[in-house]
Amino acid sequence: MHRRHFFATAAVPLLGCSPQTQHPHAHIQGGFVGINHARGHQLRDMANRPVPSTISTVRRTRVLIAGGGVAGLAAARALRLRGIDDFALLELEDSAGGNSRGGSVNGISCPLGAHYLPVPSNDAPEVQDLLTEFGLAQRTASGWRLNMQGERHLCHSPQERVFFNGHWQTGLLPVEGVGRETLAQYQAFEQAVTRVRQTAVFTVPVSKAPLVHTQRAWDAITFDVWLNQQGLSDPHLRWYLDYCCRDDYGAGSATVSAWAGLHYFASRHGFHAPQEGTSDLAERDQGVLTWPEGNAWLTQRLAAPLGERLHTGWLITRVETTRHGVEVDAFNATTQTTERWQADHCIIALPLFIAVRVLRNPPPALVQVVSQLRYAPWLVANLHLGAPLHDRPGAAPSWDNVIYLSTAGQVTGLGYVDARHQSLEPLPGPTVLTHYRAFGIDPAQRQALFDQPWTHWRDAVLADLSVPHPDMATLVSRIDIMRYGHAMAVPQPGVRSSAALAALAVPVKQSAVSPRLHFAHSDLSGYSIFEEAFTHGHRAGWAVA
């Protein structure tokens, strides 16, 4: 029996009446997991940033890395590659990885954040080298390519589907049941993207190609404004493009810049309009790498060689340059004491809004950038299912499953991915579905994310996913929820072309900031993806060495 048929024939449990005194979801266990928000908010709640009068210990290291996300881990790897072992990495949480951490629910691995990595192009040789080091690819006389092991980690087919008009269809662009006017608008957007790619170069990472005049013009307006200027008003197209922005940037097309909306397509696979009567099958034609635990597969391997040089549970409270180097004060959550680290160099791999708080006498460029940046909060819910869901008609169960106009209250969900999609077992069994929810930049949404109890989000997630799966609540046994208050910087108009942002991202020897301080974070690109964070971290570590 094939996987598709197994889903289609799975029995649908009868939804019987529950006692009025018992909530229909009372059988579902779970809670909040992951980030220690109380620990992080200690810094926010400080009225000032005084130097503690009592320092329990003074430590010495050649290079101190502040922050253990992707950028910090990349910086540590770069130091090791250059033969520098005398360094320490301080991380706030109990594990490194930032937004690329992973977890497990009832023994099944699942992502707690980012869940895939597009196969890198030649614009990202640093990421290509990382995949080569991990045995997924190899350098050849003709260039770089995935090897057999790497191909096993490519996302299996079917990759994507959307629940639209009561059934599933292949791809994420609504096609079946739309009119010729909609298809014509799809083709018009394809032509517009083609013109954009002929006008300017878009790369990942963005530092590979400087902004030209037209890109600065696009960066000055929102994506919605640009689409209106092009006469692209079809609601199906606009839903899809808004979904793409929320999925990559954490906010919709009315918030992100036109540069960001175009970058989504122009930097990778372009946009391919389906023809009448066909489905959009070429959305990720370059392929993506994915694992049950998401990008934690990468960050765990980056952290493993660090050993005792990785220090978790440390809250950095002060970074200050001195005549002879850098001093860093950090609160040790284990010993409940403040310790001072003295180093020749400090790589600040922290979100910039944190960096400006801890850095004594922050440079004007940093202050200006932080005044421009807004961060999107996210919710990641991992749902454990003890048995396969009954599937609606249409496209087969896929890795990425999106619901058209998927809404719950005022927050729009982004569907779910299946943690066991990469499994080679012939029949499906228990699995974990990972549901993502982006909240935009409204501060009230961030507040609600933390004010509402776990039961509120449990019910909101189930209401969202029960649209295509009415039996969802009866099969879920546990829901673990991860909350990110500041998951990613949103590329609003003006961010990408900010001169202050460019000043922080220049090579160290040209920097107007202290030559002993080096910034490394995806914020320096104005948006957050693995390739940007890794490249900034690698370059900072390489420059220090």
Residue, then its C-alpha position, 0 to 999 in steps of 0.5 A: m500500500h502506498r503512502r498516499h493510499f494509506f492516508a486516503t483510507a485512514a479511518v476518521p474517528l467519530l467526533g462524539c460529544s464531550p461532557q460540558t465540563q471537559h474541554p474538547h482538547a483536554h486530552i492534549q498534553g504540552g506546554f511552552v518549550g525552548i527559549n528562556h524568556a525570563r533570562g533574556h528579559q533580565l537585560r531588558d528590565m535593567a534601568n541602566r547598564p551599570v558595571p557590577s561592583t562585584i566580579s566573581t571571576v576574571r577570565r582571559t581568552r584571545v577571542l570572545i564570541a558573544g552569541g551562539g546562533v548561526a553567525g556565532l557558530a560560523a565565526a567559531r568554525a572560521l577561527r578553528l579553520r585558521g588554527i585559533d583555538d583560544f576563544a570562548l563562545l557565550e550563549l544565553e540559552d541552554s543550547a546553541g543554534g539560535n533560530s535553527r534549534g531542534g527538539s523532539v516530541n515523544g521521541i520524534s525529532c522536529p524543528l524549533g525554527a528554520h527547517y530547510l536550506p536551499v541548495p546554495s549557489n556559487d554566490a555562497p561559497e562559504v555555505q558550499d564549503l560547509l556542506t562539503e565539510f559535512g560530507l554532503a557535497q564535493r568540489t570538482a574540476s567543473g565546480w561544486r555539486l551535491n554528492m550522493q549523500g547530499e542528494r539523500h537529504l534533498c527534500h523528497s517529493p511531493q514537496e508542496r501543496v495548498f488547500f484551496n477550494g476544499h481540496w489539495q492541489t500541487g504547488l503553493l500557487p492557486v491554479e485549479g478553479v481560478g479564471r483566465e484573468t488570474l492566470a493572466q496576472y500570474q503571467a504578468f508577474e512572471q514577466a515583471v520578475t524577468r524584467v527585474r532580473q534583467t535590470a539588477v543583480f540579486t544574490v544570496p548573500v546580498s553582500k555579493a552584489p551592491l545595490v543599484h539605483t533601481q533597487r534603492a527605489w524599490d527599497a523605498i516603497t512597500f511591495d504592495v505599492w509596487l504591485n499596485q504600480q504594476g497593475l497586479s491586483d488579482p486576489h489569488l496572486r496577492w495572497y500568494l505573494d503575501y504568504c511568501c513575504r510572511d514565510d521568509y520575512g515574518a511580515g506581509s507584503a504591506t510591510v516589507s519593501a518592494w526590494a524584499g518582495l522581489h528578492y524572494f524570487a529574483s535571487r533564487h528560482g524566479f517565478h514560473a507562471p502555470q499555464e491554463g490547466t496545469s499546476d505550478l510544479a517548479e517552485r523550488d526547482q533548485g532543491v532544498l535540503t531538509w531534515p526531521e530536526g530542520n536546520a538544527w542538523l547543521t547547527q548541532r554539527l557546528a557546535a559539536p567540535l567546540g567542547e568546553r569553548l561553548h558556554t551556555g546559560w550566559l547573559i551578556t550585560r556589558v561589552e567595552t573596549t579598553r586600551h589593551g582589548v575588550e572587556v565583557d561582563a556576563f551573568n552566569a545563570t548556573t552560578q548566579t554570579t557575574e564574571r568578567w572576560q578579557a579578550d583581544h577581540c570580541i565578535i558580537a554575534l547578537p541581534l543588533f537591538i541587543a548589541v546596542r544595549v550591551l555595548r558601551n558607547p555604541p557607534p552612531a551607525l549601530v544606534q541608527v540601524v537599531s532605530q530603523l529595525r523592527y522584529a517579527p515575533w513567531l510561534v512554532a508549534n510541534l504537534h504529535l500525531g499517533a496515527p495518520l490523518h484522513d486526507r482530503p481529495g487532491a494532491a498527495p501529502s507533502w512536506d510543506n502543506v499550506i492553507y489558502l486564507s489560513t487564519a485564526g483570529q487576526v494572526t495568519g498561519l503558514g501551514y505545516v511541515d511533516a517531520r517524517h517526510q524524509s522517512l523511507e519507511p513504506l507506511p506512515g506512522p506516528t509523526v510530528l507536524t510543525h506549524y508556523r505562525a508569523f505575527g508581523i511587526d505590531p507590538a500588540q501581537r508580540q505582547a499577546l504571544f506572551d500574555q496568552p496561555w498555552t491553551h489559547w495557542r493550542d486551540a488557535v493552532l488546532a482551529d487553523l489546521s482543522v480546516p483541511h483536517p477535521d480529525m486533527a484534534t482527535l489524533v493529536s496527543r501533544i503540542d509543544i510551542m516555541r515562542y520567539g519574541h524577536a525572531m527576525a529583522v523585517p526588511q521594511p522600506g529603507v532598511r536594505s539601502s541604509a548607509a548605517l547598515a552598510a557601515l556596520a557590515v564593511p570589512v573590519k580593516q575599513s570599519a569606523v568602529s573599534p578594530r577590536l569589535h566585529f559585528a556578525h549577525s543576519d541583521l546586517s543584511g536586513y533580513s534573516i536566513f541561514e546563508e546571510a547569518f553564516t556568511h557574516g559569522h564566517r567573515a568576522g571569524w576569518a577577519v579576526a584571524 
